[in-house]
Amino acid sequence: MNKISLENKRVKLIPLSEDHLEQLLPIAIEPGLIRYSPSVIHSEAALSAYIKNALEQRDKRLAIPFLVIDNKSAATAGCTRYMHIDWTNKVLHIGATWLGRKFHGSGLNTHMKSLMIDYAFQVLKFEKVEFRIDERNLRSRKAVEKLGAELEGILLKNVYLSDGFKRNTCCYGLFPESWEEIKPKLFSTSK
């Protein structure tokens, strides 16, 4: 599972490693980049710990973390991962996604998520993909709704953020049949 790489003409996802620290640091220190996330990545030490934790989760088969490369510019764009992988019940989350601001609104995230969703359903044979998003993060919520994910409920005050705020978390689910229906429409209008 550590060797999965995914690619289309727009984006390349390669296995995250500790060697990516220097590439990611300029993005990670962008102010407010992950303000809705419980993660801390704003310094070299914090980002190093973040990467190590992602790799530990990978080694336990609970996550598959990726470095995101924008194929248009050949630039490092950020990180994402499969996480909370439940191999028995065939459910996983796509999350821990953060992209540099210059990639926001560029269509990169949609292409990245498409690769990940296709791989989860078609190759890994998972039966559900979930997304967990801070209730206040309307941009991310709209992005997963555009992918066909449906709001299943809201967990109230369930996750502390690094600033001490305890967020409400929106739980979205996506099933293979919904994805296959929305996917052709998604790319007929995307960038």
Secondary structure, DSSP 8 states (H G I E B T S, - for coil): -TT--EE-SSEEEEE--GGGHHHHHHHHTSTTTTTTSS---SSHHHHHHHHHHHHHHHHTTS-EEEEEEETTTTEEEEEEEEEEEETTTTEEEEEEEEE-GGGTTSSHHHHHHHHHHHIIIIIS--SEEEEEEETT-HHHHHHHHHTT-EEEEEEEEEEE-TTS-EEEEEEEEE-HHHHHHHHHHHHHH--
